[in-house]
Structure formats: C-alpha cells, structure tokens
Amino acid sequence: MVTPSFTKPVDDVLLVAGILKRLKAGSLASLSERIRCQKIQYFAQVLKVSSPYSFGLYLHGPYSPDLARDLFAMEQYSQTILDAPFVSEELEERFVQLQKFISNVKELRMLEITATLHWLVSEGYTKDSADKKVSELKQASAQELHKAHASLGEIV
Amino acid sequence: MTTLRKAKTGELQELFSADPALEKYVSHDKEKILVLKAEPKSMATDPLLQVEISFRKCERVGVFDK
C-alpha cells in the first residue's frame, strides 16, 4: 500500500477526519458534501477543536486547498477513522458547542454565508462592510445576514 | 519522544502540581498518563489540542504500557 501524502502531520488529519465523522460528515462524493466538510472544519478551528488549516475566500466561502487534499488522501481510510470523544472534557465541551452550531445552521447556503461573514470579519472587515460584501458575493438577504450574525453570536 | 505509562501512587499529584493541564489527560480508565517530553508539535496552536493529538497518536501507535 502506498503511504498517503498529507500536508499536515497524519495525527492532525486523523483528528479532522474524526470530527467530521462524529458530525456525520466527511463524505467527498458530491460538491455539497465537500463544501460542508470545509465549513465544518472552518468552524471547528474557530472553536479550537481542530488543527489549523489556512483558509482563503473562494466561490463557496472559506476554502482550504490543503484540507481538500488531505481529506482526499484520507478518504481510503475512512472506515478505520476513529470517532472517539475528546479525552479532555474542555475540548469535548467545545466539540458539543460545534455540534450544536452545525445542527442549528443546517442549510448549506446558510453555512456558506455564516462562514463567509466570519472569515471577512476575521480579515478585518467591519460588521457593516462584511454584510455588504456578503450581500454582493452571495446575494444574501437582510434576513439571512441577521440569522448568520445570530448564529455567530453563539460561538464567538 | 513521548513516554506513556501507568501512573504510580502519588505520582499524579506531583505531576499535576507541575502542570495542571496534565490532569485533563488521564485517560478514561484513570490508569494511563501521558508525559510529554519533546514530542514533535502538531500543527495545533492550542495547548489542549496539542496534548490531545499527542495522546491520540500514542494510543494509535500503541505506546501505552500494558
């Protein structure tokens, strides 16, 4: 068997894959599933339960090419990835927070809008300028932006 | 290298007073303890996450003493 090549240490990638598995994500079969994986990992980083990947802003919001590469490289081992809880209670609490957040932001479009909004603010945009940018990029309505801010208010 | 072994009586207290973060890394059966010694760092910057990843790595490769 050829050892897969990862951009990060294998145990970091295993943690990422394990978190996705616990959240019933991780499949890369469709574009929407791949986008979902990216956004879950993005918010897992926001909540400090996963190893950091560098994200840039792409068509569907924050996206990490390295993460995409690592998830594809890990895909052949998906059956053996452990979905164990965190050893640390504090990390497990953070994970539960992520779980609640992801279950509250069910629609992929809302996940994209919320992640895009967060990414822009983290890059220095003010709330108003981030709203304006997301409206331009995603044609997000005022109601969608309001929902996105409300969701983000629960985790940041 | 990371050393993992069962904690001896009284040793946990000594270790935890030296580094309270270690207390979070006694495994669920309360028998295994992780002692970090120049473990190559993961990409994680959060200290808790670094230890978690090291712990999982040690479980994965089976370095816990039986």
gemmi code that builds the backbone of each chain (N, CA, C; Angstrom):
import gemmi

chains = {
    "A": [
        ("MET", (0.840, -1.195, 0.000), (0.000, 0.000, 0.000), (0.884, 1.258, 0.000)),
        ("VAL", (0.515, 2.237, -0.798), (1.277, 3.476, -0.855), (0.866, 4.371, 0.306)),
        ("THR", (1.843, 4.873, 1.046), (1.536, 5.771, 2.156), (1.046, 7.098, 1.595)),
        ("PRO", (-0.115, 7.543, 2.045), (-0.637, 8.797, 1.502), (0.216, 9.985, 1.922)),
        ("SER", (0.203, 10.995, 1.096), (0.953, 12.195, 1.384), (-0.011, 13.263, 1.907)),
        ("PHE", (0.260, 13.743, 3.098), (-0.588, 14.774, 3.696), (0.178, 16.087, 3.796)),
        ("THR", (-0.569, 17.171, 3.835), (0.076, 18.477, 4.016), (0.344, 18.758, 5.494)),
        ("LYS", (-0.328, 17.991, 6.373), (-0.177, 18.152, 7.825), (0.235, 16.803, 8.418)),
        ("PRO", (0.741, 16.798, 9.650), (1.044, 15.512, 10.295), (-0.203, 14.626, 10.301)),
        ("VAL", (0.000, 13.338, 10.122), (-1.133, 12.425, 9.951), (-2.087, 12.466, 11.140)),
        ("ASP", (-1.571, 12.679, 12.339), (-2.472, 12.694, 13.501), (-3.342, 13.945, 13.545)),
        ("ASP", (-2.880, 15.013, 12.974), (-3.728, 16.199, 12.829), (-4.855, 15.904, 11.838)),
        ("VAL", (-4.499, 15.238, 10.739), (-5.511, 14.916, 9.721), (-6.521, 13.903, 10.280)),
        ("LEU", (-6.028, 12.964, 11.077), (-6.928, 11.983, 11.698), (-7.926, 12.668, 12.623)),
        ("LEU", (-7.466, 13.677, 13.327), (-8.376, 14.406, 14.214), (-9.461, 15.108, 13.395)),
        ("VAL", (-9.047, 15.775, 12.327), (-10.000, 16.455, 11.439), (-11.038, 15.453, 10.920)),
        ("ALA", (-10.548, 14.326, 10.415), (-11.439, 13.312, 9.849), (-12.356, 12.729, 10.927)),
        ("GLY", (-11.823, 12.570, 12.136), (-12.621, 12.039, 13.238), (-13.752, 12.975, 13.632)),
        ("ILE", (-13.468, 14.265, 13.630), (-14.500, 15.260, 13.952), (-15.596, 15.238, 12.892)),
        ("LEU", (-15.187, 15.187, 11.634), (-16.178, 15.132, 10.548), (-17.041, 13.882, 10.675)),
        ("LYS", (-16.398, 12.772, 11.002), (-17.137, 11.515, 11.143), (-18.149, 11.606, 12.278)),
        ("ARG", (-17.745, 12.191, 13.383), (-18.668, 12.334, 14.523), (-19.860, 13.199, 14.146)),
        ("LEU", (-19.650, 14.114, 13.227), (-20.733, 15.012, 12.812), (-21.453, 14.488, 11.572)),
        ("LYS", (-21.251, 13.217, 11.276), (-21.909, 12.552, 10.141), (-21.589, 13.264, 8.824)),
        ("ALA", (-20.392, 13.801, 8.740), (-19.919, 14.426, 7.508), (-18.667, 13.657, 7.083)),
        ("GLY", (-17.949, 14.171, 6.135), (-16.696, 13.530, 5.747), (-16.741, 12.897, 4.374)),
        ("SER", (-17.943, 12.638, 3.875), (-18.017, 12.115, 2.511), (-17.603, 13.202, 1.525)),
        ("LEU", (-16.870, 12.784, 0.505), (-16.415, 13.746, -0.503), (-17.076, 13.471, -1.845)),
        ("ALA", (-18.151, 12.693, -1.813), (-18.765, 12.215, -3.061), (-19.359, 13.335, -3.904)),
        ("SER", (-19.937, 14.335, -3.258), (-20.575, 15.414, -4.028), (-19.974, 16.754, -3.649)),
        ("LEU", (-20.212, 17.737, -4.501), (-19.698, 19.085, -4.226), (-20.279, 19.615, -2.915)),
        ("SER", (-21.581, 19.403, -2.711), (-22.195, 19.940, -1.490), (-21.602, 19.281, -0.245)),
        ("GLU", (-21.286, 18.001, -0.328), (-20.663, 17.326, 0.824), (-19.246, 17.854, 1.063)),
        ("ARG", (-18.547, 18.127, -0.022), (-17.188, 18.658, 0.141), (-17.223, 20.077, 0.734)),
        ("ILE", (-18.191, 20.856, 0.282), (-18.331, 22.215, 0.844), (-18.661, 22.125, 2.330)),
        ("ARG", (-19.540, 21.199, 2.666), (-19.931, 21.019, 4.071), (-18.721, 20.649, 4.944)),
        ("CYS", (-17.905, 19.734, 4.422), (-16.680, 19.355, 5.155), (-15.798, 20.569, 5.412)),
        ("GLN", (-15.626, 21.373, 4.387), (-14.779, 22.566, 4.519), (-15.323, 23.517, 5.578)),
        ("LYS", (-16.632, 23.703, 5.569), (-17.212, 24.679, 6.504), (-17.196, 24.132, 7.937)),
        ("ILE", (-17.423, 22.840, 8.081), (-17.360, 22.261, 9.434), (-15.951, 22.408, 9.990)),
        ("GLN", (-14.954, 22.087, 9.174), (-13.571, 22.238, 9.638), (-13.267, 23.704, 9.945)),
        ("TYR", (-13.791, 24.604, 9.124), (-13.576, 26.034, 9.373), (-14.071, 26.402, 10.773)),
        ("PHE", (-15.303, 25.994, 11.090), (-15.856, 26.345, 12.398), (-15.233, 25.517, 13.523)),
        ("ALA", (-14.762, 24.320, 13.210), (-14.034, 23.543, 14.216), (-12.773, 24.308, 14.635)),
        ("GLN", (-12.151, 24.980, 13.686), (-10.985, 25.802, 14.007), (-11.380, 27.029, 14.816)),
        ("VAL", (-12.512, 27.626, 14.437), (-12.983, 28.799, 15.184), (-13.184, 28.422, 16.655)),
        ("LEU", (-13.715, 27.220, 16.878), (-13.991, 26.765, 18.244), (-12.800, 26.027, 18.874)),
        ("LYS", (-11.695, 26.014, 18.151), (-10.442, 25.431, 18.662), (-10.581, 23.963, 19.060)),
        ("VAL", (-11.247, 23.214, 18.214), (-11.283, 21.766, 18.449), (-10.566, 21.005, 17.348)),
        ("SER", (-9.945, 21.723, 16.412), (-9.274, 21.020, 15.333), (-8.007, 21.748, 14.907)),
        ("SER", (-7.150, 21.022, 14.254), (-5.881, 21.598, 13.806), (-6.112, 22.667, 12.750)),
        ("PRO", (-5.237, 23.668, 12.736), (-5.473, 24.788, 11.829), (-5.042, 24.536, 10.387)),
        ("TYR", (-5.936, 24.854, 9.498), (-5.622, 24.927, 8.073), (-5.794, 26.387, 7.661)),
        ("SER", (-5.075, 26.766, 6.615), (-5.195, 28.128, 6.115), (-6.349, 28.194, 5.114)),
        ("PHE", (-7.276, 29.103, 5.373), (-8.435, 29.255, 4.503), (-8.358, 30.557, 3.714)),
        ("GLY", (-8.751, 30.484, 2.464), (-8.911, 31.670, 1.641), (-10.360, 31.760, 1.213)),
        ("LEU", (-10.751, 32.914, 0.686), (-12.143, 33.080, 0.277), (-12.315, 32.667, -1.185)),
        ("TYR", (-13.161, 31.689, -1.393), (-13.444, 31.173, -2.731), (-14.926, 31.338, -3.042)),
        ("LEU", (-15.347, 30.778, -4.150), (-16.720, 30.924, -4.628), (-17.759, 30.518, -3.577)),
        ("HIS", (-17.479, 29.438, -2.865), (-18.447, 28.948, -1.870), (-18.032, 29.292, -0.436)),
        ("GLY", (-17.294, 30.376, -0.296), (-16.892, 30.799, 1.049), (-15.499, 30.330, 1.398)),
        ("PRO", (-15.152, 30.348, 2.681), (-13.793, 29.946, 3.079), (-13.479, 28.520, 2.619)),
        ("TYR", (-12.300, 28.379, 2.038), (-11.909, 27.087, 1.464), (-10.415, 26.900, 1.668)),
        ("SER", (-10.023, 25.684, 2.014), (-8.607, 25.375, 2.188), (-8.192, 24.286, 1.197)),
        ("PRO", (-7.352, 24.628, 0.221), (-6.879, 23.599, -0.725), (-6.118, 22.469, -0.018)),
        ("ASP", (-5.347, 22.814, 1.030), (-4.616, 21.777, 1.774), (-5.577, 20.812, 2.469)),
        ("LEU", (-6.643, 21.349, 3.024), (-7.640, 20.492, 3.675), (-8.272, 19.555, 2.643)),
        ("ALA", (-8.609, 20.111, 1.493), (-9.208, 19.283, 0.434), (-8.264, 18.147, 0.063)),
        ("ARG", (-7.005, 18.471, -0.087), (-6.014, 17.450, -0.455), (-5.906, 16.376, 0.627)),
        ("ASP", (-5.851, 16.821, 1.886), (-5.703, 15.860, 2.986), (-6.939, 14.974, 3.138)),
        ("LEU", (-8.115, 15.555, 2.950), (-9.340, 14.743, 3.076), (-9.417, 13.700, 1.960)),
        ("PHE", (-9.000, 14.086, 0.775), (-8.988, 13.104, -0.320), (-7.964, 11.999, -0.040)),
        ("ALA", (-6.813, 12.405, 0.490), (-5.775, 11.411, 0.800), (-6.219, 10.472, 1.918)),
        ("MET", (-7.049, 10.975, 2.825), (-7.510, 10.186, 3.971), (-8.723, 9.324, 3.616)),
        ("GLU", (-9.359, 9.646, 2.492), (-10.642, 9.019, 2.162), (-10.570, 7.495, 2.131)),
        ("GLN", (-9.462, 6.962, 1.648), (-9.353, 5.499, 1.532), (-9.322, 4.815, 2.897)),
        ("TYR", (-9.067, 5.605, 3.946), (-9.019, 5.032, 5.299), (-10.267, 5.356, 6.111)),
        ("SER", (-11.308, 5.832, 5.427), (-12.482, 6.348, 6.145), (-13.114, 5.318, 7.085)),
        ("GLN", (-13.017, 4.034, 6.726), (-13.629, 3.003, 7.571), (-12.878, 2.826, 8.884)),
        ("THR", (-11.622, 3.209, 8.889), (-10.818, 2.975, 10.094), (-10.644, 4.229, 10.959)),
        ("ILE", (-11.214, 5.335, 10.518), (-11.069, 6.567, 11.301), (-11.911, 6.477, 12.565)),
        ("LEU", (-11.285, 6.763, 13.688), (-11.985, 6.691, 14.964), (-12.816, 7.955, 15.179)),
        ("ASP", (-14.000, 7.748, 15.719), (-14.833, 8.919, 16.031), (-15.019, 9.012, 17.550)),
        ("ALA", (-13.911, 8.844, 18.225), (-13.931, 8.845, 19.696), (-14.105, 10.256, 20.238)),
        ("PRO", (-14.710, 10.364, 21.429), (-14.791, 11.683, 22.063), (-13.409, 12.172, 22.474)),
        ("PHE", (-13.328, 13.463, 22.748), (-12.058, 14.018, 23.214), (-11.743, 13.492, 24.606)),
        ("VAL", (-10.484, 13.343, 24.876), (-10.066, 12.922, 26.211), (-10.307, 14.061, 27.201)),
        ("SER", (-9.979, 15.256, 26.762), (-10.157, 16.430, 27.606), (-11.632, 16.824, 27.653)),
        ("GLU", (-12.145, 17.019, 28.852), (-13.551, 17.443, 28.983), (-13.758, 18.818, 28.364)),
        ("GLU", (-12.760, 19.670, 28.505), (-12.897, 21.023, 27.949), (-13.013, 20.973, 26.424)),
        ("LEU", (-12.196, 20.135, 25.791), (-12.280, 20.001, 24.329), (-13.606, 19.350, 23.936)),
        ("GLU", (-14.071, 18.398, 24.726), (-15.344, 17.759, 24.417), (-16.484, 18.780, 24.521)),
        ("GLU", (-16.391, 19.685, 25.472), (-17.410, 20.737, 25.590), (-17.385, 21.646, 24.364)),
        ("ARG", (-16.175, 21.948, 23.900), (-16.065, 22.766, 22.684), (-16.674, 22.019, 21.498)),
        ("PHE", (-16.440, 20.700, 21.457), (-16.993, 19.910, 20.354), (-18.526, 19.933, 20.395)),
        ("VAL", (-19.091, 19.800, 21.577), (-20.559, 19.825, 21.715), (-21.100, 21.164, 21.224)),
        ("GLN", (-20.344, 22.221, 21.501), (-20.739, 23.546, 21.017), (-20.724, 23.577, 19.482)),
        ("LEU", (-19.692, 22.983, 18.902), (-19.615, 22.885, 17.438), (-20.796, 22.076, 16.895)),
        ("GLN", (-21.075, 20.969, 17.555), (-22.169, 20.085, 17.139), (-23.505, 20.842, 17.119)),
        ("LYS", (-23.744, 21.608, 18.172), (-24.984, 22.392, 18.264), (-25.024, 23.453, 17.166)),
        ("PHE", (-23.880, 24.099, 16.970), (-23.809, 25.142, 15.952), (-24.128, 24.572, 14.572)),
        ("ILE", (-23.498, 23.452, 14.238), (-23.698, 22.844, 12.921), (-25.136, 22.346, 12.758)),
        ("SER", (-25.715, 21.835, 13.834), (-27.099, 21.349, 13.718), (-28.082, 22.510, 13.611)),
        ("ASN", (-27.696, 23.683, 14.131), (-28.568, 24.857, 14.012), (-28.465, 25.517, 12.645)),
        ("VAL", (-27.294, 25.405, 12.028), (-27.099, 26.001, 10.696), (-27.150, 24.851, 9.679)),
        ("LYS", (-28.330, 24.336, 9.476), (-28.463, 23.109, 8.687), (-28.237, 23.321, 7.190)),
        ("GLU", (-28.843, 24.404, 6.658), (-28.777, 24.608, 5.208), (-27.355, 24.965, 4.793)),
        ("LEU", (-26.931, 24.352, 3.705), (-25.566, 24.596, 3.223), (-25.362, 26.067, 2.867)),
        ("ARG", (-26.393, 26.681, 2.279), (-26.266, 28.097, 1.924), (-26.021, 28.954, 3.175)),
        ("MET", (-26.735, 28.664, 4.241), (-26.541, 29.438, 5.468), (-25.159, 29.184, 6.069)),
        ("LEU", (-24.701, 27.953, 5.911), (-23.357, 27.627, 6.391), (-22.314, 28.435, 5.601)),
        ("GLU", (-22.520, 28.531, 4.310), (-21.618, 29.316, 3.454), (-21.652, 30.791, 3.834)),
        ("ILE", (-22.858, 31.323, 3.982), (-22.997, 32.752, 4.314), (-22.371, 33.043, 5.680)),
        ("THR", (-22.651, 32.187, 6.643), (-22.139, 32.407, 8.001), (-20.614, 32.312, 8.026)),
        ("ALA", (-20.074, 31.325, 7.332), (-18.619, 31.173, 7.292), (-17.969, 32.342, 6.562)),
        ("THR", (-18.581, 32.773, 5.489), (-18.033, 33.903, 4.725), (-18.017, 35.167, 5.577)),
        ("LEU", (-19.112, 35.385, 6.279), (-19.212, 36.548, 7.158), (-18.119, 36.510, 8.233)),
        ("HIS", (-17.957, 35.345, 8.827), (-16.940, 35.210, 9.881), (-15.544, 35.440, 9.312)),
        ("TRP", (-15.288, 34.852, 8.153), (-13.963, 34.991, 7.533), (-13.653, 36.463, 7.249)),
        ("LEU", (-14.621, 37.178, 6.704), (-14.399, 38.594, 6.369), (-14.092, 39.411, 7.630)),
        ("VAL", (-14.861, 39.175, 8.683), (-14.629, 39.918, 9.935), (-13.253, 39.565, 10.508)),
        ("SER", (-12.895, 38.278, 10.393), (-11.574, 37.875, 10.908), (-10.445, 38.483, 10.083)),
        ("GLU", (-10.756, 38.877, 8.855), (-9.753, 39.520, 7.997), (-9.745, 41.040, 8.159)),
        ("GLY", (-10.577, 41.551, 9.071), (-10.531, 42.975, 9.374), (-11.704, 43.792, 8.862)),
        ("TYR", (-12.643, 43.134, 8.197), (-13.828, 43.871, 7.748), (-14.660, 44.275, 8.967)),
        ("THR", (-15.272, 45.457, 8.899), (-16.230, 45.816, 9.943), (-17.511, 45.028, 9.689)),
        ("LYS", (-18.411, 45.025, 10.678), (-19.660, 44.294, 10.523), (-20.419, 44.791, 9.284)),
        ("ASP", (-20.501, 46.099, 9.140), (-21.267, 46.653, 8.015), (-20.616, 46.334, 6.673)),
        ("SER", (-19.291, 46.473, 6.615), (-18.616, 46.211, 5.336), (-18.645, 44.715, 5.008)),
        ("ALA", (-18.619, 43.876, 6.053), (-18.717, 42.427, 5.821), (-20.111, 42.077, 5.308)),
        ("ASP", (-21.128, 42.688, 5.910), (-22.506, 42.462, 5.443), (-22.639, 42.842, 3.963)),
        ("LYS", (-22.078, 43.988, 3.650), (-22.181, 44.484, 2.272), (-21.480, 43.530, 1.307)),
        ("LYS", (-20.310, 43.065, 1.720), (-19.529, 42.161, 0.862), (-20.273, 40.822, 0.666)),
        ("VAL", (-20.847, 40.313, 1.745), (-21.570, 39.035, 1.646), (-22.825, 39.205, 0.772)),
        ("SER", (-23.445, 40.371, 0.885), (-24.613, 40.642, 0.033), (-24.205, 40.625, -1.440)),
        ("GLU", (-23.040, 41.183, -1.704), (-22.540, 41.213, -3.091), (-22.162, 39.807, -3.565)),
        ("LEU", (-21.386, 39.123, -2.722), (-20.836, 37.820, -3.140), (-21.888, 36.721, -3.199)),
        ("LYS", (-22.764, 36.697, -2.210), (-23.713, 35.578, -2.065), (-25.162, 35.989, -2.299)),
        ("GLN", (-25.362, 37.261, -2.631), (-26.726, 37.792, -2.743), (-27.533, 37.465, -1.479)),
        ("ALA", (-26.891, 37.620, -0.355), (-27.551, 37.306, 0.913), (-28.566, 38.383, 1.265)),
        ("SER", (-29.730, 37.954, 1.721), (-30.777, 38.897, 2.129), (-30.480, 39.407, 3.535)),
        ("ALA", (-31.196, 40.469, 3.911), (-31.029, 41.012, 5.269), (-31.402, 39.954, 6.305)),
        ("GLN", (-32.416, 39.167, 5.996), (-32.845, 38.117, 6.932), (-31.754, 37.050, 7.098)),
        ("GLU", (-31.131, 36.693, 5.979), (-30.053, 35.689, 6.046), (-28.865, 36.227, 6.839)),
        ("LEU", (-28.538, 37.499, 6.616), (-27.420, 38.091, 7.353), (-27.734, 38.152, 8.852)),
        ("HIS", (-28.983, 38.468, 9.151), (-29.396, 38.524, 10.564), (-29.242, 37.143, 11.218)),
        ("LYS", (-29.688, 36.129, 10.490), (-29.573, 34.757, 11.014), (-28.105, 34.362, 11.204)),
        ("ALA", (-27.281, 34.756, 10.227), (-25.851, 34.427, 10.304), (-25.202, 35.082, 11.520)),
        ("HIS", (-25.528, 36.353, 11.748), (-24.968, 37.041, 12.914), (-25.452, 36.398, 14.220)),
        ("ALA", (-26.725, 36.015, 14.227), (-27.264, 35.369, 15.431), (-26.539, 34.054, 15.710)),
        ("SER", (-26.289, 33.286, 14.666), (-25.569, 32.013, 14.836), (-24.149, 32.253, 15.324)),
        ("LEU", (-23.486, 33.238, 14.717), (-22.117, 33.529, 15.123), (-22.054, 34.031, 16.571)),
        ("GLY", (-23.106, 34.737, 16.973), (-23.168, 35.251, 18.342), (-23.115, 34.130, 19.379)),
        ("GLU", (-23.490, 32.941, 18.976), (-23.484, 31.811, 19.907), (-22.098, 31.193, 20.092)),
        ("ILE", (-21.190, 31.483, 19.171), (-19.890, 30.826, 19.265), (-18.706, 31.774, 19.391)),
        ("VAL", (-18.894, 33.044, 19.126), (-17.732, 33.958, 19.227), (-17.994, 35.054, 20.256)),
    ],
    "B": [
        ("MET", (10.716, 12.355, 22.328), (9.876, 11.170, 22.347), (8.850, 11.272, 23.471)),
        ("THR", (7.700, 10.731, 23.234), (6.662, 10.748, 24.257), (6.690, 9.468, 25.065)),
        ("THR", (6.626, 9.616, 26.361), (6.597, 8.445, 27.228), (5.219, 8.314, 27.828)),
        ("LEU", (4.650, 7.162, 27.729), (3.364, 6.916, 28.363), (3.469, 5.690, 29.228)),
        ("ARG", (2.922, 5.775, 30.374), (2.973, 4.645, 31.286), (1.900, 4.836, 32.338)),
        ("LYS", (1.678, 3.802, 33.091), (0.746, 3.911, 34.197), (1.347, 4.792, 35.282)),
        ("ALA", (0.489, 5.583, 35.907), (0.975, 6.438, 36.985), (1.158, 5.620, 38.254)),
        ("LYS", (2.209, 5.952, 38.971), (2.429, 5.288, 40.260), (1.690, 6.059, 41.350)),
        ("THR", (1.500, 5.394, 42.472), (0.807, 6.039, 43.588), (1.504, 7.345, 43.961)),
        ("GLY", (0.713, 8.399, 44.064), (1.270, 9.681, 44.480), (1.885, 10.478, 43.354)),
        ("GLU", (2.105, 9.819, 42.249), (2.796, 10.486, 41.148), (1.897, 11.496, 40.433)),
        ("LEU", (0.612, 11.149, 40.360), (-0.314, 12.055, 39.679), (-0.299, 13.427, 40.327)),
        ("GLN", (-0.381, 13.453, 41.642), (-0.402, 14.712, 42.370), (0.827, 15.542, 42.050)),
        ("GLU", (1.966, 14.873, 42.010), (3.221, 15.563, 41.734), (3.220, 16.153, 40.315)),
        ("LEU", (2.736, 15.332, 39.386), (2.715, 15.783, 38.002), (1.730, 16.923, 37.791)),
        ("PHE", (0.557, 16.798, 38.415), (-0.467, 17.811, 38.213), (-0.065, 19.142, 38.827)),
        ("SER", (0.647, 19.087, 39.924), (1.071, 20.353, 40.512), (2.141, 21.006, 39.644)),
        ("ALA", (2.888, 20.182, 38.903), (3.897, 20.730, 37.994), (3.232, 21.304, 36.743)),
        ("ASP", (2.167, 20.679, 36.287), (1.474, 21.139, 35.090), (0.007, 20.748, 35.179)),
        ("PRO", (-0.833, 21.663, 35.644), (-2.250, 21.352, 35.842), (-2.937, 20.842, 34.571)),
        ("ALA", (-2.440, 21.229, 33.413), (-3.080, 20.795, 32.171), (-3.036, 19.283, 32.021)),
        ("LEU", (-2.061, 18.664, 32.647), (-1.935, 17.208, 32.517), (-3.129, 16.468, 33.102)),
        ("GLU", (-3.780, 17.104, 34.070), (-4.897, 16.443, 34.733), (-5.978, 16.070, 33.729)),
        ("LYS", (-6.081, 16.837, 32.699), (-7.103, 16.587, 31.691), (-6.733, 15.397, 30.812)),
        ("TYR", (-5.557, 14.889, 30.958), (-5.096, 13.850, 30.050), (-4.844, 12.507, 30.690)),
        ("VAL", (-5.486, 12.296, 31.789), (-5.561, 10.938, 32.295), (-6.668, 10.284, 31.486)),
        ("SER", (-6.426, 9.127, 30.976), (-7.434, 8.517, 30.118), (-8.613, 8.044, 30.947)),
        ("HIS", (-9.634, 7.603, 30.253), (-10.903, 7.327, 30.926), (-10.782, 6.254, 31.999)),
        ("ASP", (-9.846, 5.327, 31.835), (-9.742, 4.287, 32.856), (-8.874, 4.735, 34.035)),
        ("LYS", (-8.431, 5.999, 33.967), (-7.661, 6.594, 35.071), (-6.352, 5.868, 35.362)),
        ("GLU", (-5.879, 5.097, 34.429), (-4.647, 4.354, 34.690), (-3.481, 4.828, 33.833)),
        ("LYS", (-3.828, 5.356, 32.679), (-2.747, 5.763, 31.793), (-2.486, 7.254, 31.963)),
        ("ILE", (-1.271, 7.604, 31.860), (-0.947, 9.028, 31.945), (0.058, 9.374, 30.861)),
        ("LEU", (-0.125, 10.541, 30.349), (0.743, 10.987, 29.271), (1.756, 11.975, 29.822)),
        ("VAL", (2.998, 11.711, 29.605), (4.049, 12.635, 29.995), (4.731, 13.094, 28.723)),
        ("LEU", (4.666, 14.386, 28.510), (5.211, 14.895, 27.259), (6.686, 15.238, 27.404)),
        ("LYS", (7.467, 14.699, 26.536), (8.900, 15.007, 26.521), (9.322, 15.275, 25.091)),
        ("ALA", (9.409, 16.525, 24.766), (9.892, 16.916, 23.447), (9.154, 16.201, 22.315)),
        ("GLU", (7.876, 16.015, 22.512), (7.060, 15.446, 21.437), (7.010, 16.454, 20.288)),
        ("PRO", (7.276, 15.997, 19.065), (7.155, 16.929, 17.950), (5.756, 17.539, 17.943)),
        ("LYS", (5.704, 18.828, 17.823), (4.420, 19.512, 17.918), (3.542, 19.211, 16.714)),
        ("SER", (2.264, 19.125, 16.997), (1.316, 19.045, 15.896), (1.161, 20.454, 15.345)),
        ("MET", (0.308, 20.599, 14.363), (0.084, 21.923, 13.787), (-0.806, 22.772, 14.699)),
        ("ALA", (-1.428, 22.136, 15.675), (-2.340, 22.864, 16.550), (-1.576, 23.870, 17.398)),
        ("THR", (-2.165, 25.030, 17.585), (-1.532, 26.040, 18.418), (-2.135, 26.047, 19.820)),
        ("ASP", (-3.342, 25.513, 19.947), (-3.992, 25.448, 21.250), (-3.306, 24.360, 22.089)),
        ("PRO", (-2.820, 24.694, 23.278), (-2.083, 23.700, 24.082), (-2.906, 22.446, 24.384)),
        ("LEU", (-4.179, 22.624, 24.695), (-5.020, 21.458, 24.971), (-5.087, 20.539, 23.756)),
        ("LEU", (-5.235, 21.162, 22.609), (-5.344, 20.387, 21.372), (-4.028, 19.672, 21.051)),
        ("GLN", (-2.923, 20.340, 21.340), (-1.611, 19.704, 21.112), (-1.483, 18.419, 21.923)),
        ("VAL", (-1.897, 18.508, 23.187), (-1.776, 17.332, 24.039), (-2.755, 16.248, 23.596)),
        ("GLU", (-3.957, 16.681, 23.216), (-4.970, 15.719, 22.750), (-4.442, 14.932, 21.541)),
        ("ILE", (-3.838, 15.644, 20.619), (-3.340, 14.992, 19.406), (-2.188, 14.043, 19.750)),
        ("SER", (-1.334, 14.477, 20.656), (-0.241, 13.598, 21.089), (-0.790, 12.353, 21.769)),
        ("PHE", (-1.801, 12.545, 22.602), (-2.413, 11.425, 23.311), (-3.001, 10.424, 22.316)),
        ("ARG", (-3.736, 10.954, 21.340), (-4.360, 10.072, 20.340), (-3.293, 9.348, 19.519)),
        ("LYS", (-2.211, 10.082, 19.233), (-1.127, 9.462, 18.471), (-0.553, 8.286, 19.249)),
        ("CYS", (-0.350, 8.505, 20.530), (0.221, 7.446, 21.361), (-0.722, 6.251, 21.450)),
        ("GLU", (-2.004, 6.514, 21.532), (-2.972, 5.407, 21.535), (-2.929, 4.673, 20.192)),
        ("ARG", (-2.841, 5.465, 19.125), (-2.857, 4.891, 17.773), (-1.671, 3.962, 17.540)),
        ("VAL", (-0.511, 4.403, 17.955), (0.670, 3.586, 17.691), (0.964, 2.614, 18.828)),
        ("GLY", (0.128, 2.654, 19.871), (0.215, 1.647, 20.929), (1.415, 1.775, 21.825)),
        ("VAL", (1.721, 2.994, 22.247), (2.901, 3.138, 23.109), (2.544, 3.132, 24.592)),
        ("PHE", (1.266, 2.988, 24.907), (0.924, 2.878, 26.318), (1.465, 1.563, 26.868)),
        ("ASP", (1.985, 1.636, 28.061), (2.407, 0.396, 28.735), (1.180, -0.436, 29.036)),
        ("LYS", (1.341, -1.693, 28.947), (0.222, -2.587, 29.281), (0.242, -2.853, 30.764)),
    ],
}
model = gemmi.Model(1)
for chain_id, residues in chains.items():
    chain = gemmi.Chain(chain_id)
    for i, (resn, *xyz) in enumerate(residues, 1):
        res = gemmi.Residue()
        res.name, res.seqid = resn, gemmi.SeqId(i, " ")
        for name, pos in zip(("N", "CA", "C"), xyz):
            atom = gemmi.Atom()
            atom.name, atom.element = name, gemmi.Element(name[0])
            atom.pos, atom.b_iso = gemmi.Position(*pos), 0.0
            res.add_atom(atom)
        chain.add_residue(res)
    model.add_chain(chain)
structure = gemmi.Structure()
structure.add_model(model)
structure.setup_entities()
